[in-house]
């Protein structure tokens, strides 16, 4: 979907980037992969908490699952935008479009974005 490597938001400072994905797109893919793996694990963690007769822990784990699930959905939307060239060209880390949403993932975005600066 990317039409050129220049302006793809790769953030590596090279106009002749030959990488198939920009750094920003790769970052979103990685976030989605790790969050998705965590979601699969949470089911077992909830069962463990239930077996330990700890409804408080099970409830908190369910909340964490719900938040991570929303993060995966939002990250997937951002990845699509990056791949379509609709975001990421404003800055290397792409924080400007994400920060304007005011969603719960904002604190993580600040931490993740600082790596690219």
Protein Blocks (a to p, Z undefined) as FASTA:
>chain_A
ZZbfghnlnonopaklcbfbdfklmmmmmmmmmmmmmmmmmmmmmmmmmmnopaklmmmm
mmmmmmmmmmmmmmmmmmmmmmnopgojlpmnommmmmmnopaklmmmmmmmmmmZZ
